[in-house]
Amino acid sequence: MQCNEFKLERYFAKYEFNVQYLLSASDCESLTIAELLEYADAQGKAMWKDLKLGYTDSTGHPALREEIARLYQKISVNDILVITPEEGILIALNCILKPGDGVIAIDPAYQSLQEIPRTLGCKVTSWPLEAGDGQWLLDLNKLESSIDSQTKLLIINFPHNPTGFLPSRELLTEIVNLARQKGLYILSDEMYWWSEHEAADHLPAVADLYEKGLSLFGMSKTFGLPGLRIGWLASQDQTLIKQCCGFKDYTTICSSAPSEVLAIIGLRAKEQLISRSLSLILQNKQLAGDFFGRFPEIFRWLAPKAGSTAFPELIAGIPVDKFCEDVVLKMNLMILPGTVFDFTGNHFRVG
């Protein structure tokens, strides 16, 4: 399998560790190990102290899968596969798709969500988010009209990266009902789950809503623990989960033992860690809104409803690639041009 260059990751590789100010990251402020261990209960501290650096269960530490299952309504420990998040995308798409299948993917998107299906020989149709009056919009009619006899998979991402778009619960239900009616699988990238800016807007996982839904979540974004490299796939379709586990034998085989124990500690401190991240997100959202509001002739601010990123538009007539390059060179600050998402328009990501 030969994929095209991963534009976003190569852009980060060029600047992420060389600039003074990183204003485009999608993960929440990371914790140190010492800070995380302060949240550990007695059992968690003992697990960390007595940890052996051996191989681990290929499906994930049983205690970790128990903690993960508590996040869902219809998902048991046997419905979960622990993976690295990007690995989960690769595995899931390889297990669901074959050459010639049709895929509909939300756009813009993290590149692998669209690139891997193309590499597998699938036809990928974009379902675009559109910039409305101060907010992002998604047209269900466009989704329905894109489905044909070859369509096998719908790929969604809510809360959405990079826009911060969040559908209503009613719209998400309509999306799931349409997929069920058409017999489609749904791969739901939920890496920013539990980061809704208003508690009343919290969405259920697609894995809970739909028997052919596959949810991807992990510790990287909302929990502020990206260095653990721990995520998981969850689905009521145990046959699919077993297929994914078999594919994992050709990737990482199993997860890092220290990372799994630290993830257990993090999940047991879910309320505290999520509250910490949301506090930072909401403070920075206010600062960003105030800043962009001061320059309406240069920027169009589309406030996010969830997640840790936003996707404002540069309306000053400067190409966004040049603008982002100038910001790096003159301000020692990195923002992410929308072109790395292959998105039409003059947008850039902040986070």
C-alpha positions as CSV (number, residue, x, y, z in Angstrom):
1,M,0.0,0.0,0.0
2,Q,1.5,3.3,-1.1
3,C,-0.1,6.5,0.3
4,N,0.5,10.1,-0.7
5,E,2.4,12.4,1.5
6,F,0.5,13.2,4.7
7,K,0.4,17.0,4.3
8,L,-0.6,17.9,7.9
9,E,1.9,15.6,9.5
10,R,4.7,16.8,7.2
11,Y,3.8,20.5,8.0
12,F,4.0,19.7,11.7
13,A,7.3,17.9,11.2
14,K,8.7,21.0,9.6
15,Y,7.7,23.5,12.3
16,E,6.2,21.9,15.4
17,F,9.4,21.7,17.4
18,N,11.2,24.6,15.9
19,V,8.8,27.5,16.7
20,Q,8.4,29.3,19.9
21,Y,4.6,29.5,19.8
22,L,2.4,26.5,18.6
23,L,-1.1,27.9,17.9
24,S,-2.4,25.0,15.8
25,A,-2.2,21.9,18.0
26,S,-5.4,19.8,18.3
27,D,-4.5,18.1,21.6
28,C,-5.3,19.7,25.0
29,E,-2.4,20.8,27.2
30,S,-0.5,17.7,28.2
31,L,0.1,16.5,31.7
32,T,3.4,15.3,33.1
33,I,3.6,11.8,34.5
34,A,3.9,13.2,38.0
35,E,0.7,15.3,37.5
36,L,-1.2,12.3,36.2
37,L,0.0,10.0,39.0
38,E,-1.5,12.5,41.5
39,Y,-4.9,11.4,40.3
40,A,-4.2,7.7,40.8
41,D,-6.2,5.7,43.3
42,A,-4.5,3.1,45.5
43,Q,-4.9,0.3,42.9
44,G,-3.6,2.5,40.1
45,K,-0.5,3.5,42.2
46,A,0.2,-0.2,42.9
47,M,-0.2,-1.1,39.2
48,W,2.3,1.5,38.3
49,K,4.7,0.6,41.0
50,D,4.6,-3.1,40.2
51,L,4.5,-2.8,36.5
52,K,6.4,-5.3,34.4
53,L,7.7,-4.3,31.0
54,G,6.5,-7.4,29.2
55,Y,4.1,-7.9,26.3
56,T,0.5,-7.1,26.9
57,D,-2.9,-8.5,25.9
58,S,-3.3,-7.8,22.1
59,T,-6.9,-6.6,22.7
60,G,-5.8,-4.3,25.5
61,H,-5.4,-4.7,29.3
62,P,-8.6,-6.2,30.8
63,A,-8.8,-3.4,33.4
64,L,-8.3,-0.8,30.7
65,R,-11.1,-2.2,28.6
66,E,-13.3,-2.3,31.6
67,E,-12.7,1.4,32.2
68,I,-13.4,2.1,28.5
69,A,-16.6,0.2,28.5
70,R,-17.9,2.4,31.3
71,L,-18.0,5.3,28.7
72,Y,-20.6,3.5,26.6
73,Q,-24.2,2.2,27.0
74,K,-24.1,-0.9,24.8
75,I,-20.4,-1.7,24.6
76,S,-18.8,-4.5,26.7
77,V,-15.2,-5.3,27.2
78,N,-15.4,-7.8,24.3
79,D,-16.5,-5.0,21.9
80,I,-13.3,-3.0,22.4
81,L,-9.9,-3.2,20.7
82,V,-7.1,-1.0,22.2
83,I,-4.9,0.5,19.5
84,T,-2.9,3.6,18.6
85,P,-5.5,6.1,17.2
86,E,-4.0,6.5,13.7
87,E,-3.4,2.7,13.7
88,G,-7.2,2.3,14.4
89,I,-8.0,4.2,11.2
90,L,-5.7,2.1,9.1
91,I,-7.0,-1.2,10.6
92,A,-10.7,-0.3,10.5
93,L,-10.6,0.8,6.9
94,N,-8.6,-2.2,5.8
95,C,-11.1,-4.5,7.5
96,I,-14.3,-2.9,6.2
97,L,-13.3,-2.0,2.6
98,K,-12.3,-3.7,-0.6
99,P,-11.4,-2.3,-4.0
100,G,-14.4,-0.8,-5.8
101,D,-16.3,0.0,-2.7
102,G,-17.8,3.5,-2.3
103,V,-17.0,5.7,0.6
104,I,-18.5,9.0,1.7
105,A,-16.3,11.0,4.0
106,I,-16.9,14.3,5.8
107,D,-14.7,17.1,4.4
108,P,-12.4,18.6,5.5
109,A,-11.0,15.6,7.4
110,Y,-7.8,14.2,8.9
111,Q,-6.1,13.1,5.7
112,S,-5.9,9.3,6.5
113,L,-9.7,9.1,6.7
114,Q,-9.9,9.8,2.9
115,E,-6.4,8.8,1.7
116,I,-6.5,5.2,3.0
117,P,-9.8,4.4,1.2
118,R,-8.4,5.9,-2.0
119,T,-5.2,3.8,-1.7
120,L,-7.4,0.7,-1.2
121,G,-9.0,1.3,-4.5
122,C,-12.2,2.8,-3.3
123,K,-14.2,5.7,-4.7
124,V,-14.3,8.5,-2.2
125,T,-17.0,11.1,-2.3
126,S,-16.7,14.2,-0.1
127,W,-19.6,15.3,2.2
128,P,-18.5,19.0,2.7
129,L,-19.0,21.2,5.6
130,E,-20.0,24.7,4.5
131,A,-19.3,28.0,6.2
132,G,-22.6,29.7,7.0
133,D,-23.4,32.9,8.8
134,G,-20.9,32.6,11.7
135,Q,-21.2,28.8,11.9
136,W,-20.5,25.6,10.0
137,L,-23.3,23.8,8.3
138,L,-23.8,20.2,7.1
139,D,-26.5,19.3,4.5
140,L,-28.1,15.9,5.0
141,N,-29.7,16.0,1.6
142,K,-26.2,16.1,0.0
143,L,-25.3,13.0,1.9
144,E,-28.4,11.2,0.8
145,S,-27.9,12.2,-2.8
146,S,-24.3,10.9,-2.7
147,I,-25.3,7.3,-1.8
148,D,-25.4,4.8,-4.6
149,S,-25.4,1.0,-5.0
150,Q,-21.6,0.8,-4.4
151,T,-21.5,2.9,-1.2
152,K,-20.4,0.8,1.7
153,L,-19.0,3.2,4.3
154,L,-19.8,6.6,5.7
155,I,-16.9,8.3,7.6
156,I,-17.9,11.1,10.0
157,N,-16.0,13.1,12.6
158,F,-17.9,14.8,15.5
159,P,-16.8,16.9,17.3
160,H,-15.1,17.9,14.0
161,N,-11.5,18.6,13.4
162,P,-10.6,21.3,12.3
163,T,-13.8,23.3,12.4
164,G,-15.2,22.6,15.8
165,F,-18.6,21.8,14.2
166,L,-21.0,19.7,16.3
167,P,-24.3,18.4,14.9
168,S,-27.4,18.4,17.0
169,R,-28.5,15.1,18.5
170,E,-31.4,15.1,16.0
171,L,-29.1,15.5,13.0
172,L,-26.8,12.7,14.3
173,T,-29.8,10.4,14.7
174,E,-30.9,11.2,11.1
175,I,-27.4,10.4,9.8
176,V,-27.5,7.0,11.7
177,N,-31.0,6.3,10.5
178,L,-30.0,7.0,6.9
179,A,-27.0,4.7,7.2
180,R,-29.1,1.9,8.7
181,Q,-31.7,2.3,5.9
182,K,-29.0,2.0,3.3
183,G,-27.1,-0.7,5.1
184,L,-23.9,1.3,5.4
185,Y,-21.1,0.9,7.9
186,I,-20.2,4.1,9.9
187,L,-16.6,4.8,11.0
188,S,-17.0,7.6,13.5
189,D,-13.9,9.5,14.4
190,E,-14.8,10.6,18.0
191,M,-11.3,11.6,19.1
192,Y,-12.7,14.9,20.5
193,W,-15.6,13.3,22.3
194,W,-16.5,14.8,25.7
195,S,-15.2,18.2,24.6
196,E,-18.6,19.8,23.8
197,H,-18.5,23.4,25.0
198,E,-22.0,23.1,26.4
199,A,-22.9,20.1,28.5
200,A,-26.4,19.9,27.0
201,D,-24.8,19.4,23.5
202,H,-23.0,16.2,24.5
203,L,-23.5,13.5,21.8
204,P,-23.7,9.7,22.3
205,A,-21.1,7.5,20.6
206,V,-22.1,6.0,17.2
207,A,-21.1,2.6,18.6
208,D,-24.0,2.9,21.0
209,L,-26.5,4.1,18.4
210,Y,-25.9,1.7,15.6
211,E,-25.1,-2.0,15.2
212,K,-22.8,-1.3,12.2
213,G,-21.1,1.7,13.8
214,L,-17.4,1.7,14.7
215,S,-16.3,4.5,17.1
216,L,-12.7,5.7,17.5
217,F,-11.8,7.5,20.7
218,G,-8.6,7.7,22.9
219,M,-6.6,9.6,25.4
220,S,-4.9,12.1,23.1
221,K,-7.2,15.0,22.8
222,T,-9.8,15.6,25.5
223,F,-7.7,13.9,28.2
224,G,-4.5,15.7,27.3
225,L,-2.4,12.5,27.2
226,P,-1.3,12.2,23.5
227,G,2.1,10.8,24.5
228,L,0.5,7.6,25.8
229,R,-0.5,6.8,22.2
230,I,-3.6,4.9,23.5
231,G,-6.9,4.8,21.7
232,W,-9.5,2.2,20.9
233,L,-12.1,1.0,18.5
234,A,-15.6,0.1,19.9
235,S,-18.4,-1.6,18.1
236,Q,-21.4,-3.8,18.7
237,D,-20.2,-5.8,15.7
238,Q,-18.0,-8.3,17.4
239,T,-17.1,-10.0,14.1
240,L,-15.6,-6.7,12.9
241,I,-13.8,-6.2,16.1
242,K,-12.2,-9.7,15.8
243,Q,-11.2,-8.9,12.2
244,C,-9.6,-5.7,13.4
245,C,-7.7,-7.6,16.2
246,G,-6.4,-10.0,13.6
247,F,-5.1,-7.1,11.4
248,K,-3.4,-5.6,14.5
249,D,-1.2,-8.7,14.5
250,Y,0.5,-7.1,11.4
251,T,0.9,-3.6,13.0
252,T,1.7,-3.1,16.6
253,I,0.5,-6.6,18.0
254,C,0.0,-5.1,21.4
255,S,0.2,-1.8,23.3
256,S,2.8,-0.3,25.6
257,A,2.4,-1.7,29.1
258,P,3.3,1.7,30.8
259,S,0.9,3.5,28.5
260,E,-2.0,1.1,29.3
261,V,-1.6,1.6,33.1
262,L,-1.4,5.4,32.8
263,A,-4.5,5.3,30.6
264,I,-6.3,3.4,33.3
265,I,-5.4,6.1,35.8
266,G,-6.5,8.8,33.3
267,L,-9.8,7.2,32.7
268,R,-10.5,6.8,36.4
269,A,-9.9,10.5,36.7
270,K,-12.1,11.3,33.7
271,E,-14.2,14.1,35.3
272,Q,-11.1,15.9,36.6
273,L,-9.1,15.7,33.4
274,I,-12.0,16.6,31.1
275,S,-12.9,19.6,33.4
276,R,-9.3,20.7,33.2
277,S,-9.3,20.6,29.4
278,L,-12.6,22.3,29.0
279,S,-11.6,25.1,31.3
280,L,-8.5,25.7,29.0
281,I,-10.6,25.4,25.8
282,L,-13.3,27.9,26.9
283,Q,-10.7,30.4,28.1
284,N,-8.8,30.3,24.9
285,K,-12.0,30.3,22.8
286,Q,-13.0,33.6,24.5
287,L,-9.5,35.0,23.8
288,A,-9.6,33.9,20.1
289,G,-13.1,35.3,19.6
290,D,-12.1,38.7,21.1
291,F,-8.9,38.8,18.9
292,F,-10.6,37.9,15.6
293,G,-13.5,40.2,16.4
294,R,-11.1,43.1,16.5
295,F,-10.1,42.5,12.8
296,P,-13.3,41.8,10.9
297,E,-11.8,43.1,7.7
298,I,-9.1,40.5,7.9
299,F,-10.6,37.4,9.5
300,R,-14.0,35.7,9.5
301,W,-14.4,33.9,12.9
302,L,-16.6,30.8,12.9
303,A,-16.8,29.9,16.6
304,P,-16.4,26.2,17.4
305,K,-19.1,24.4,19.4
306,A,-16.8,21.6,20.5
307,G,-13.3,20.3,20.5
308,S,-10.0,22.2,20.8
309,T,-9.6,23.6,17.3
310,A,-11.3,26.3,15.1
311,F,-11.0,27.1,11.4
312,P,-11.3,30.8,10.8
313,E,-11.2,32.3,7.3
314,L,-8.6,34.8,6.1
315,I,-10.5,37.3,4.0
316,A,-7.8,39.9,3.5
317,G,-6.9,38.7,0.0
318,I,-3.6,37.0,1.0
319,P,-3.2,33.3,0.1
320,V,-3.4,31.3,3.3
321,D,-0.2,29.4,2.6
322,K,1.8,32.6,2.3
323,F,0.1,34.1,5.4
324,C,0.9,31.0,7.5
325,E,4.5,31.0,6.3
326,D,4.9,34.7,7.1
327,V,3.5,34.2,10.6
328,V,6.2,31.5,11.2
329,L,9.0,33.6,9.8
330,K,8.0,36.9,11.4
331,M,6.3,35.9,14.6
332,N,7.9,32.5,15.3
333,L,4.4,31.2,15.6
334,M,2.8,28.2,13.8
335,I,-0.8,28.1,12.5
336,L,-2.0,25.4,10.1
337,P,-3.1,26.4,6.5
338,G,-6.3,24.8,5.4
339,T,-4.6,23.5,2.3
340,V,-3.1,20.6,4.3
341,F,-6.7,19.4,4.5
342,D,-7.1,19.9,0.7
343,F,-10.0,22.2,1.6
344,T,-11.1,24.9,-0.8
345,G,-11.2,28.3,0.8
346,N,-8.7,30.5,2.6
347,H,-9.0,28.9,6.1
348,F,-6.5,28.1,8.7
349,R,-6.6,26.0,11.9
350,V,-5.9,27.4,15.4
351,G,-5.9,25.2,18.5
